[in-house]
């Protein structure tokens, strides 16, 4: 275990969610469980359950009704709230932090979306990202895709970047989640002979809902699209579950998890679902496809014919009984994915750079 005296962590939103929000909860919980003190600087705090011991939360209150303006004020004020004798991890765009964790770049996102007009807030965000990367001693990126963007689009030296794929809580996401699989499917309204595609999404446009719906139009009626996210997907055949806190059970109930994202720096839903025994159907724009086996992840070019071909392949596997359960699922994830493996490396990087 690292000899860190403690560290500061800057992230604008401490609450349950997907992607980076879940990663931050895991990071804080792991550090607290190993008696590493933390000061967390945030705008919003909605911790699920009892606050972890040894963690100090500093809330920077919003000043205006406008979220983007509040984010700008937060990013300018957060560093001053840190303990000066501890190193700092910034996940929000706060230049001056010793180490930054990058789940995706704003410029990469805009380019992948094909956005032609870059407005004032986009330019300001890109400028802050560039300052964040320039001033950090170490950049931890969550995929090789993102590492390449930081080098290519922001001009950062590759030696400054460590690619460290995000971990999965194997206590929550495992084959044990399949215990009540049939009951979960029944409660959702999915028949035993239906192929359940789980679409975890809080941003349907970004996650490629339009492409998925077009591919499913006049498709095999056995395919059921089940949406887990805060906003309903307005489509006649979609089953909208809303925001759910029981994602392991939903992954285990599904026959595949699907993403057709315009931009997906990693896509933690892939490893999470695979550890629950469920394969993924991912566009080649999803970063996690780099590190998932072909057997566990059907990849497709981001267009309707390619997605339809992948869905036909899934139906064939489903009919043969080979789609529903991945044997020894950990072998299909090609990186060290446990919390301990990930955070020990992260804390060692932080301690090494702090001692220089």
Backbone torsions as a table, in degrees:
resi	resn	phi	psi	omega
1	UNK	NA	142.1	-177.5
2	UNK	-64.1	156.2	178.9
3	UNK	-97.8	24.1	178.5
4	UNK	-55.4	132.9	176.5
5	UNK	-72.7	-20.7	-175.4
6	UNK	153.2	171.7	177.2
7	UNK	-154.1	157.6	173.5
8	UNK	-93.8	147.2	176.8
9	UNK	-134.1	125.5	-179.7
10	UNK	-113.8	116.3	175.4
11	UNK	-151.9	136.8	-168.9
12	UNK	-71.4	-21.7	-172.0
13	UNK	-142.4	109.1	177.9
14	UNK	-101.4	99.1	-177.8
15	UNK	-165.4	163.4	177.8
16	UNK	-64.0	145.0	179.3
17	UNK	173.7	-168.0	179.3
18	UNK	-103.3	176.5	173.9
19	UNK	57.8	-126.4	-175.0
20	UNK	-66.1	-32.5	178.3
21	UNK	-60.5	-43.8	178.1
22	UNK	-66.7	-40.2	-179.3
23	UNK	-60.4	-41.8	-179.4
24	UNK	-65.2	-41.7	177.2
25	UNK	-60.5	-42.4	178.6
26	UNK	-64.2	-41.9	-179.4
27	UNK	-61.0	-48.8	-179.0
28	UNK	-63.7	-45.7	-178.0
29	UNK	-63.2	-40.6	-179.0
30	UNK	-66.5	-45.3	179.0
31	UNK	-61.6	-43.6	-179.8
32	UNK	-62.9	-40.3	-179.5
33	UNK	-66.2	-22.9	179.6
34	UNK	-107.1	21.0	171.0
35	UNK	59.7	35.3	173.1
36	UNK	-99.0	113.6	-178.0
37	UNK	-63.9	146.2	-179.5
38	UNK	-138.4	140.7	164.3
39	UNK	-111.4	120.1	-178.0
40	UNK	-106.0	124.5	177.3
41	UNK	-106.6	123.5	-172.8
42	UNK	-148.4	165.6	172.3
43	UNK	-92.2	-35.0	-173.9
44	UNK	-134.1	136.1	179.6
45	UNK	-128.9	113.0	174.9
46	UNK	-135.1	69.4	-176.1
47	UNK	-70.0	133.8	180.0
48	UNK	-78.1	100.9	-179.4
49	UNK	97.4	-153.0	-177.1
50	UNK	-74.9	135.1	178.5
51	UNK	-61.7	139.2	-177.7
52	UNK	-70.5	146.3	179.4
53	UNK	-70.9	150.2	176.3
54	UNK	79.5	10.4	-179.2
55	UNK	-117.1	124.9	175.8
56	UNK	-103.0	123.3	179.4
57	UNK	-103.1	124.4	176.4
58	UNK	-111.4	115.2	-176.4
59	UNK	-99.4	121.9	176.1
60	UNK	-93.3	108.9	-172.5
61	UNK	-70.3	145.7	176.1
62	UNK	-67.3	146.4	-178.9
63	UNK	-105.1	-19.1	-173.9
64	UNK	-136.0	171.3	174.3
65	UNK	-80.9	-0.5	-171.6
66	UNK	-105.4	118.8	-172.6
67	UNK	-61.1	-44.1	-178.0
68	UNK	-65.0	-38.0	178.3
69	UNK	-67.2	-41.7	178.6
70	UNK	-63.0	-38.7	177.4
71	UNK	-62.9	-41.9	178.7
72	UNK	-61.0	-46.7	178.5
73	UNK	-62.3	-41.7	-179.7
74	UNK	-61.1	-46.5	-177.6
75	UNK	-65.7	-25.1	176.8
76	UNK	-81.7	-25.9	-173.4
77	UNK	-101.8	-19.3	-168.3
78	UNK	-64.3	-41.5	-175.4
79	UNK	-61.8	-33.9	180.0
80	UNK	-67.6	-16.9	-179.7
81	UNK	-88.2	-5.1	-176.9
82	UNK	-79.4	155.0	169.9
83	UNK	-74.4	124.6	-173.8
84	UNK	-69.2	-23.6	-177.3
85	UNK	-88.6	-0.6	178.1
86	UNK	-113.3	148.2	173.4
87	UNK	-69.6	164.0	-174.4
88	UNK	-126.9	132.4	169.9
89	UNK	-104.4	123.6	175.8
90	UNK	-111.5	126.5	171.5
91	UNK	-105.1	-35.6	166.7
92	UNK	-70.2	164.5	-174.7
93	UNK	-81.9	83.0	-176.5
94	UNK	-122.9	93.0	179.1
95	UNK	-58.3	142.4	179.1
96	UNK	109.1	-12.4	177.1
97	UNK	-72.8	149.4	-177.9
98	UNK	-69.1	-42.3	-177.4
99	UNK	-132.2	139.4	175.7
100	UNK	-124.2	141.0	175.4
101	UNK	-103.9	126.5	-173.6
102	UNK	-118.2	114.4	176.1
103	UNK	-89.8	-15.6	-179.9
104	UNK	177.0	156.0	-180.0
105	UNK	-105.7	147.4	-178.4
106	UNK	-69.5	-40.4	-179.7
107	UNK	-67.4	-40.2	176.0
108	UNK	-61.6	-40.2	177.4
109	UNK	-61.5	-46.3	-178.9
110	UNK	-63.8	-41.8	-178.8
111	UNK	-67.5	-41.2	178.8
112	UNK	-65.9	-31.0	177.5
113	UNK	-78.4	-10.6	-178.6
114	UNK	71.7	27.6	-178.9
115	UNK	-72.9	123.4	-176.2
116	UNK	-91.0	-35.7	-179.7
117	UNK	-100.2	117.5	178.2
118	UNK	-102.7	109.7	-174.3
119	UNK	-81.9	-173.7	-175.3
120	UNK	-59.8	-49.0	-176.7
121	UNK	-66.7	-36.5	176.1
122	UNK	-63.0	-44.9	179.5
123	UNK	-63.6	-40.1	178.7
124	UNK	-64.8	-40.1	179.3
125	UNK	-64.7	-44.0	179.6
126	UNK	-63.4	-39.4	178.3
127	UNK	-63.3	-40.8	179.4
128	UNK	-68.9	-38.0	176.6
129	UNK	-62.0	-44.6	-179.3
130	UNK	-61.2	-41.9	177.5
131	UNK	-65.0	-39.8	178.1
132	UNK	-59.6	-47.8	-178.2
133	UNK	-69.5	-38.6	-180.0
134	UNK	-62.7	-41.7	-171.7
135	UNK	-88.0	-19.9	-179.4
136	UNK	-70.6	143.9	173.8
137	UNK	-76.0	-33.3	-177.0
138	UNK	-139.1	135.3	175.2
139	UNK	-114.6	122.4	176.4
140	UNK	-104.7	114.7	-178.5
141	UNK	-104.6	148.0	-174.6
142	UNK	-90.3	5.1	172.9
143	UNK	-166.6	161.3	175.6
144	UNK	-65.1	-31.8	175.9
145	UNK	-56.8	-47.5	-178.5
146	UNK	-70.2	-39.6	177.2
147	UNK	-57.3	-43.1	178.8
148	UNK	-63.0	-38.8	178.2
149	UNK	-63.6	-42.0	-177.7
150	UNK	-63.4	-39.8	178.7
151	UNK	-71.8	-49.2	-172.1
152	UNK	-73.7	-42.4	-172.1
153	UNK	-93.6	-23.4	-175.4
154	UNK	-116.6	-3.1	174.9
155	UNK	69.9	30.0	-179.0
156	UNK	-90.4	142.2	178.2
157	UNK	-65.0	131.4	-180.0
158	UNK	-57.2	-30.4	-178.4
159	UNK	-63.3	-17.6	-178.5
160	UNK	-85.5	-9.3	-170.5
161	UNK	-111.4	134.1	171.8
162	UNK	-116.8	123.7	175.1
163	UNK	-86.3	118.6	-176.6
164	UNK	-135.1	97.6	-175.6
165	UNK	-62.3	144.9	-173.7
166	UNK	-68.7	147.6	-176.1
167	UNK	-87.6	170.8	177.0
168	UNK	-126.4	138.3	176.0
169	UNK	-76.0	100.3	-175.9
170	UNK	-72.9	-10.1	172.4
171	UNK	-71.4	-35.1	-178.8
172	UNK	-89.7	-42.9	-172.7
173	UNK	-104.1	100.9	-177.0
174	UNK	-158.9	174.4	-179.5
175	UNK	-65.4	-17.5	177.8
176	UNK	-64.3	-20.2	178.3
177	UNK	-66.5	-14.9	-178.1
178	UNK	-82.9	0.8	-175.8
179	UNK	-55.6	-43.3	-177.1
180	UNK	-110.1	33.1	-174.3
181	UNK	-56.5	-49.7	-176.0
182	UNK	-66.2	-37.6	178.6
183	UNK	-65.3	-39.3	178.9
184	UNK	-64.4	-44.5	178.4
185	UNK	-61.1	-42.4	179.7
186	UNK	-62.3	-42.8	-179.3
187	UNK	-65.4	-32.5	179.3
188	UNK	-74.7	-31.1	-176.2
189	UNK	102.7	28.1	179.6
190	UNK	-107.6	125.3	-178.3
191	UNK	-76.7	157.6	-179.1
192	UNK	-58.1	-32.2	-178.3
193	UNK	-95.4	9.3	172.7
194	UNK	-83.7	149.0	171.2
195	UNK	-97.4	109.5	-175.3
196	UNK	-89.6	114.2	173.2
197	UNK	-97.7	117.1	178.4
198	UNK	-91.6	125.6	-178.2
199	UNK	-116.2	92.2	178.4
200	UNK	-79.7	117.4	-172.9
201	UNK	-158.0	128.8	168.3
202	UNK	-108.3	3.1	178.0
203	UNK	-147.3	88.2	-170.3
204	UNK	-63.3	-36.8	179.6
205	UNK	-64.2	-45.3	-179.4
206	UNK	-66.0	-38.2	-175.0
207	UNK	-81.7	-1.2	173.2
208	UNK	86.7	30.2	-179.6
209	UNK	-59.7	-37.8	-178.5
210	UNK	-61.4	-41.8	179.1
211	UNK	-66.0	-43.3	-179.7
212	UNK	-63.1	-45.4	-179.2
213	UNK	-64.4	-38.5	178.5
214	UNK	-65.9	-40.2	179.1
215	UNK	-66.6	-31.5	-178.2
216	UNK	-86.0	-7.6	-179.5
217	UNK	-64.7	125.6	-177.9
218	UNK	58.3	28.3	179.4
219	UNK	-91.6	-178.2	-179.9
220	UNK	-55.3	124.3	-175.8
221	UNK	-67.3	-11.1	177.5
222	UNK	-71.2	-18.5	-178.3
223	UNK	-80.7	122.8	179.1
224	UNK	-118.1	125.6	179.7
225	UNK	-93.9	116.7	-178.6
226	UNK	-110.6	123.1	-172.4
227	UNK	-106.6	123.0	174.7
228	UNK	-111.5	108.0	-178.1
229	UNK	178.1	166.3	-173.8
230	UNK	-66.9	-33.3	-175.1
231	UNK	-106.5	130.6	177.8
232	UNK	-64.0	148.4	173.0
233	UNK	-96.3	115.3	-175.5
234	UNK	-79.4	84.8	178.1
235	UNK	-143.5	141.7	-171.8
236	UNK	-61.0	-33.1	-174.4
237	UNK	-103.5	3.3	-179.1
238	UNK	-79.1	142.0	172.9
239	UNK	-102.5	111.0	-177.0
240	UNK	-95.3	120.1	-178.4
241	UNK	-98.1	-13.7	-173.3
242	UNK	74.5	-172.0	178.2
243	UNK	-69.5	132.4	-177.4
244	UNK	-126.2	141.8	175.9
245	UNK	-98.6	2.6	-176.9
246	UNK	-111.7	48.3	-175.4
247	UNK	-60.3	-38.4	177.1
248	UNK	-56.5	-42.8	179.1
249	UNK	-64.5	-38.3	179.7
250	UNK	-69.2	-42.2	175.5
251	UNK	-57.4	-46.7	-177.4
252	UNK	-66.0	-30.5	179.9
253	UNK	-74.6	-26.8	-175.4
254	UNK	-77.2	159.4	172.2
255	UNK	-93.6	-22.7	173.6
256	UNK	-162.8	152.8	171.9
257	UNK	-105.1	141.5	-172.4
258	UNK	-129.2	138.4	171.7
259	UNK	-140.3	135.1	175.8
260	UNK	-126.6	43.2	-167.1
261	UNK	-64.1	141.8	168.4
262	UNK	-62.9	-42.4	-178.9
263	UNK	-145.1	121.1	178.8
264	UNK	-142.3	99.2	-174.7
265	UNK	-57.3	-40.1	174.5
266	UNK	-133.9	-79.4	-176.9
267	UNK	105.0	68.8	-175.5
268	UNK	-62.6	-20.4	179.1
269	UNK	-59.5	-26.0	178.6
270	UNK	-64.5	-61.4	177.2
271	UNK	-59.2	-37.5	179.3
272	UNK	-60.9	-47.7	-179.6
273	UNK	-64.8	-43.2	-178.1
274	UNK	-60.8	-40.6	178.7
275	UNK	-66.2	-20.9	174.1
276	UNK	-90.2	6.8	176.5
277	UNK	91.9	7.7	-172.5
278	UNK	-113.7	127.6	-179.5
279	UNK	-75.3	171.9	-179.0
280	UNK	-117.0	151.1	170.1
281	UNK	-122.4	105.3	-169.5
282	UNK	-123.5	138.3	167.8
283	UNK	-65.3	154.5	-179.7
284	UNK	-72.1	0.5	173.6
285	UNK	-85.9	-5.0	-178.7
286	UNK	-89.3	121.6	-173.7
287	UNK	-60.2	-33.4	-176.6
288	UNK	-63.5	-21.2	178.9
289	UNK	-58.9	-21.6	177.9
290	UNK	-59.7	-31.9	-166.5
291	UNK	-125.2	21.2	176.2
292	UNK	-116.5	140.9	-178.1
293	UNK	-67.3	157.0	180.0
294	UNK	-64.2	-33.4	179.8
295	UNK	-65.5	-35.8	-176.0
296	UNK	-92.1	-12.1	-175.8
297	UNK	-139.5	107.2	173.3
298	UNK	-78.7	119.6	-177.7
299	UNK	-102.1	148.9	177.1
300	UNK	-145.7	147.5	170.3
301	UNK	-63.0	146.6	-172.4
302	UNK	-79.4	73.1	173.9
303	UNK	-152.5	164.0	-173.2
304	UNK	-64.5	-47.8	179.9
305	UNK	-58.4	-41.1	-179.5
306	UNK	-66.9	-40.2	178.3
307	UNK	-66.1	-41.0	177.6
308	UNK	-60.8	-39.3	178.1
309	UNK	-63.2	-41.3	178.0
310	UNK	-65.1	-39.0	178.6
311	UNK	-66.6	-38.8	175.3
312	UNK	-62.4	-40.5	178.0
313	UNK	-63.3	-40.4	177.3
314	UNK	-63.5	-41.0	178.7
315	UNK	-63.0	-38.9	177.8
316	UNK	-63.5	-44.7	177.1
317	UNK	-63.2	-40.0	-179.8
318	UNK	-61.1	-44.4	-179.7
319	UNK	-64.8	-31.4	179.9
320	UNK	-87.0	-2.7	178.2
321	UNK	77.5	15.6	-176.8
322	UNK	-101.9	-2.3	-175.4
323	UNK	-90.8	-24.3	-164.5
324	UNK	-79.0	-26.0	-176.7
325	UNK	-141.9	125.9	176.0
326	UNK	-91.9	121.4	176.6
327	UNK	-72.8	138.4	179.0
328	UNK	45.4	63.4	-168.6
329	UNK	-60.5	-27.4	-178.5
330	UNK	-59.9	-25.8	-178.9
331	UNK	-70.0	-14.6	-178.4
332	UNK	-90.0	-1.3	179.9
333	UNK	-109.9	114.8	-167.1
334	UNK	-95.0	45.8	172.2
335	UNK	-159.8	162.6	178.2
336	UNK	-70.3	107.4	-167.0
337	UNK	-106.1	-1.3	-179.3
338	UNK	-76.6	157.1	178.1
339	UNK	-58.7	-44.2	-177.6
340	UNK	-62.6	-45.6	-179.3
341	UNK	-61.2	-41.7	-176.8
342	UNK	-71.3	-53.2	-171.4
343	UNK	-73.8	-25.9	174.3
344	UNK	-64.4	-40.4	177.2
345	UNK	-67.3	-44.5	-179.4
346	UNK	-59.6	-47.0	-177.7
347	UNK	-68.8	-31.5	177.4
348	UNK	-68.0	-40.6	176.2
349	UNK	-60.8	-44.4	-179.7
350	UNK	-62.8	-45.4	-179.1
351	UNK	-66.4	-39.3	-179.7
352	UNK	-64.6	-47.0	-179.7
353	UNK	-67.9	-32.1	180.0
354	UNK	-68.6	-31.2	-176.8
355	UNK	-79.7	-10.7	-177.0
356	UNK	-75.0	NA	NA
